[in-house]
Amino acid sequence: MWAVLPAKDLVDAKQRLADALSPPERRLLFRTMYEDVLSVLTDVPGLAGIAVITRDEEAAAVAKSYGARIITEAENQGQTAAVEAAVATLIDGGITSIMTFPGDAPLITRDEIETVLAAHGDAPAMTIVPAHDRRGSNCIALSPPDLIPFSFGNDSFKPHLAAARARGVEPIIVDLPGIALDIDTPDDLRQLIHRPAETRTHAYLDASGIAARLRAATESAKGA
């Protein structure tokens, strides 16, 4: 089982946080979350490898420092296209099972990944972890890797379930709170801040003053 992790250009990361964070804060936040995810993936014995697909030199350098294989994309065409390209490359190399992960879910843990691996059945099989709102698909394990067409986005969970069932495969759904919380919006960020954990991301949010700023804004809104 290989992990597949797409990484956008860091300079353009987290545009939906523009109302809460400055461009440098958004870039550093994504880099820190991405490194949290990579560090956990490298600690999972059940993973045979990690493939990062990106065109960003900084994202590639960080991934290489964790021993990941880099698959270069010519341009950013979105998560779906990136994962499809990575999967095609891995299939060409003889890989028979993959798991997809977002780079912005810093609460991912080794135990959660091992839970998905343990739940996953023999091919053909799909195991999926929905986003916290049960709209997105935050982790998909597939055997074979091209079992279904991907359709990542805000409402990808049900389409991915339907795609598996259309191929005669009943997907295994696993709810896991760490994998489920990807950080796209200010509300997501507030949820993260209120879930203490020893991550690089929490350390960055505290040291940068972002956590204190968001807590103050929340308290101010409550008092208004």
C-alpha positions in Angstrom: 0.0 0.0 0.0 1.4 3.4 -1.1 0.3 6.8 0.2 -0.5 9.4 -2.4 -0.2 13.0 -1.3 -0.8 16.0 -3.7 0.8 19.3 -2.8 -0.2 22.6 -4.5 2.1 25.5 -5.0 2.8 26.8 -1.5 2.6 30.4 -2.5 -1.1 29.9 -3.5 -2.1 27.7 -0.6 -5.2 28.1 1.5 -6.9 30.9 -0.4 -10.2 30.2 1.5 -8.4 31.4 4.7 -7.7 34.9 3.1 -10.1 36.6 5.5 -8.3 35.3 8.5 -4.6 35.0 7.5 -2.1 37.0 5.5 -0.4 35.3 2.4 2.8 34.5 4.4 0.7 33.0 7.2 -1.2 30.9 4.8 2.0 29.6 3.1 3.6 28.8 6.4 0.5 27.2 7.8 0.2 24.9 4.8 3.9 24.0 4.8 3.6 23.1 8.5 0.5 21.0 8.1 2.0 19.2 5.1 5.1 18.4 7.2 2.9 17.1 10.0 1.2 14.7 7.5 4.5 13.6 6.0 6.0 12.9 9.4 3.1 10.6 10.4 3.1 8.8 7.0 6.8 7.9 7.4 6.0 6.4 10.8 3.5 3.8 9.5 5.1 0.4 8.9 2.2 -0.8 6.8 2.9 1.7 4.1 5.3 0.5 1.4 6.0 4.1 0.2 4.9 7.7 -0.1 4.4 9.4 -3.4 4.0 13.2 -3.5 2.8 14.8 -6.7 3.7 18.5 -7.0 5.4 21.1 -9.2 6.4 23.2 -6.2 10.2 23.0 -5.5 9.8 23.7 -1.8 7.1 21.1 -1.4 9.2 18.6 -3.3 12.3 19.4 -1.1 10.3 18.9 2.1 8.9 15.6 0.8 12.4 14.3 -0.2 13.6 15.0 3.3 11.0 12.4 4.5 12.1 9.9 1.9 9.0 10.4 -0.4 9.0 9.7 -4.1 8.4 12.9 -6.1 6.1 12.8 -9.1 6.2 16.1 -11.0 3.1 17.6 -12.5 3.4 20.2 -15.3 0.8 22.5 -13.8 -1.8 22.7 -11.0 -5.0 21.2 -12.4 -6.6 20.4 -9.0 -6.6 17.5 -6.6 -8.4 15.1 -8.9 -6.0 15.5 -11.8 -3.0 15.3 -9.5 -4.1 12.1 -7.8 -5.1 10.5 -11.2 -1.6 11.3 -12.5 0.1 9.9 -9.5 -2.0 6.7 -9.6 -1.2 6.2 -13.3 2.5 6.5 -12.5 2.3 4.1 -9.6 0.4 1.5 -11.6 3.0 1.6 -14.3 5.5 0.8 -11.5 3.5 -2.3 -10.4 1.8 -0.8 -7.4 -1.5 -2.6 -6.6 -2.9 -0.6 -3.7 -2.9 3.1 -2.7 -4.3 5.5 -0.1 -4.9 9.1 -0.8 -4.3 11.8 1.9 -4.7 15.6 2.0 -1.7 17.7 3.0 -3.8 19.9 5.3 -5.0 17.5 7.9 -2.4 17.9 10.7 -4.3 15.8 13.3 -3.7 12.6 11.3 -2.2 9.9 13.5 -0.4 6.6 12.9 -3.1 4.8 14.8 -5.8 6.2 12.4 -3.9 5.2 9.3 -3.4 1.7 10.7 -7.1 1.5 11.4 -7.8 2.2 7.7 -5.2 -0.4 6.7 -6.8 -3.0 9.0 -10.3 -2.3 7.7 -9.3 -2.6 4.0 -10.2 -5.8 2.4 -8.8 -7.9 -0.5 -9.1 -6.5 -4.0 -11.3 -5.2 -5.4 -11.8 -3.0 -2.3 -12.4 0.6 -1.3 -12.1 2.1 2.2 -12.9 5.7 2.7 -12.7 8.3 5.5 -15.1 11.2 5.1 -14.4 14.7 6.0 -15.9 16.0 9.3 -18.9 17.4 7.4 -19.3 14.1 5.6 -19.1 15.9 2.3 -15.5 15.5 1.3 -13.3 12.4 1.0 -10.2 12.8 3.2 -8.7 9.3 2.7 -9.5 6.7 0.1 -7.8 3.3 0.1 -8.1 1.5 -3.2 -7.2 -2.0 -4.5 -6.6 -1.8 -7.4 -5.5 1.9 -7.4 -7.7 2.7 -10.4 -10.8 1.0 -9.1 -12.9 4.2 -9.4 -12.6 7.5 -11.1 -11.7 10.3 -8.6 -13.9 13.4 -8.1 -12.4 15.3 -5.2 -14.0 18.5 -4.1 -16.4 19.8 -1.5 -19.0 17.1 -2.2 -16.9 14.1 -3.3 -17.9 11.6 -0.6 -21.2 10.4 -2.0 -20.0 10.3 -5.6 -17.0 8.2 -4.5 -19.3 5.8 -2.7 -21.5 5.6 -5.8 -18.6 5.0 -8.1 -17.5 2.0 -6.0 -21.0 0.5 -5.9 -21.3 0.9 -9.6 -18.3 -1.5 -9.9 -19.9 -4.0 -7.5 -17.8 -3.0 -4.5 -19.4 -2.1 -1.2 -17.1 0.6 0.3 -16.0 0.4 3.9 -16.6 3.7 5.7 -14.4 4.6 8.6 -14.9 7.7 10.6 -11.7 9.0 12.1 -11.6 12.5 13.7 -7.9 13.3 12.9 -8.1 12.5 9.2 -11.5 14.0 9.0 -10.4 17.6 9.9 -8.7 19.2 6.9 -8.2 22.9 7.2 -9.9 24.9 4.5 -11.9 27.6 6.2 -11.6 29.9 9.3 -14.1 27.6 11.0 -11.9 24.6 10.3 -9.0 26.5 11.8 -10.9 27.4 14.9 -11.8 23.7 15.3 -8.2 22.8 15.1 -7.1 25.4 17.7 -9.7 24.0 20.1 -8.4 20.4 19.7 -5.1 20.5 21.5 -2.4 18.3 20.1 1.4 18.1 19.9 1.8 18.9 16.3 4.1 21.3 14.4 0.9 23.1 13.3 -0.3 23.8 16.8 3.2 25.0 17.7 3.2 27.4 14.7 -0.3 28.7 15.4 0.7 29.5 19.0 4.1 31.0 18.2 2.8 33.1 15.4 0.0 34.6 17.5 -2.7 33.3 15.1 -4.2 31.0 17.7 -4.5 33.9 20.2 -5.9 36.2 17.5 -8.6 33.7 16.5 -9.5 33.0 20.1 -9.9 36.7 20.8 -12.0 37.2 17.7 -14.3 34.3 18.8 -14.7 35.8 22.3 -15.4 39.2 20.8 -18.1 37.8 18.5 -19.7 36.0 21.5 -19.9 39.2 23.4 -21.3 41.3 20.6 
